[in-house]
């Protein structure tokens, strides 16, 4: 019985150390809250531009058609002039520019489709949008990795930082601390080592727009659904009041 208690206590302590290590920098960092406003057309349009220019080189959004971007305020001519590749038609789906065989050879597997990425990546740390917002802002140089990059939100990631020219280069800053008899590194923030074409604030806003677009892309009808839902609730509330008054009038004479 004593041995069983010791084993259970040791197991609990091990779980505590693992959790402490992850929260203190031994694993992925906590997710930041993404600035999601899927009714902000300017943000969605900028996000769509970033998505086409930086994401579609390797990833696809095979369940999204270009002409659906008219829902965020773009005209068909604007889509043709600014967002289409040379051989792409406005009614086509968003397919990646990379050859699937080459992608598998270079990265070990084909990059995932991004249509529903914000919905599939939700977890205990927050929403899928929170994860992507944190992930795209957590790259840092790592000479030990084949791509030269690593990521604090996704350690040992195989994807390089495709937005590095905008963000520049940063290094994570840690502080050592003793916890449970072990020295752990606590993530404290970032140090800019090489400037990009954007300031840190501008880059955060650009990533926010990109993730905002990806959130909208995962369910383009979301705003319409919410708007219809509000009117349905208003109608049901009004109808319930009318039914209640009719019921009271009916039973008044019977009593």
C-alpha angles and dihedrals in degrees: 000000000000091000089051091052091049091049091050092047091049091050092051091048091050091052089049092052092048092050092046092050092051093047091046099051101281090111138012118332125246116277121251120226111262117228095236117181108153091180092061101101096186090054092046093049092050090046091052090052092050091046094053094043099045111017105039091062089080108001130062133213094203095172095055125080122207093233089061086072087079084079089070094052103272120132121227090249092052089051091051094046099044112020110033128090117230097268098032122109124215091244094053125105120250104268124175121255094225123093109247092226092052091046091054091048094049101039103024092246139025114281109254124260110260102204094103099019096119090054096045097048100058116122146143089305094061140279126335088254090056090052095050092045090054095040095053090051097046105070120124136171116272117174092194092067124083092236094043090240139094133181132223093209093046109026115209092013116178095213118090123224102271091180096054094114089059096041102034119209127311138179126213116243118219136188121207118231136173114241124170091343093308131104111236132180117236117206109235104172144282137306118205109228099170126020122235131208088272131054115243090258093049091048093051089051092049092050089047089055092047093050090043089057092047089051090052092044091056089063114008092177093056096102091047091048092051092046093050090045091056092052091047091054091048090050093048091049091051092045090049090054092049091048091049092052092046090050091051092049092049096051093042093075094042094054 
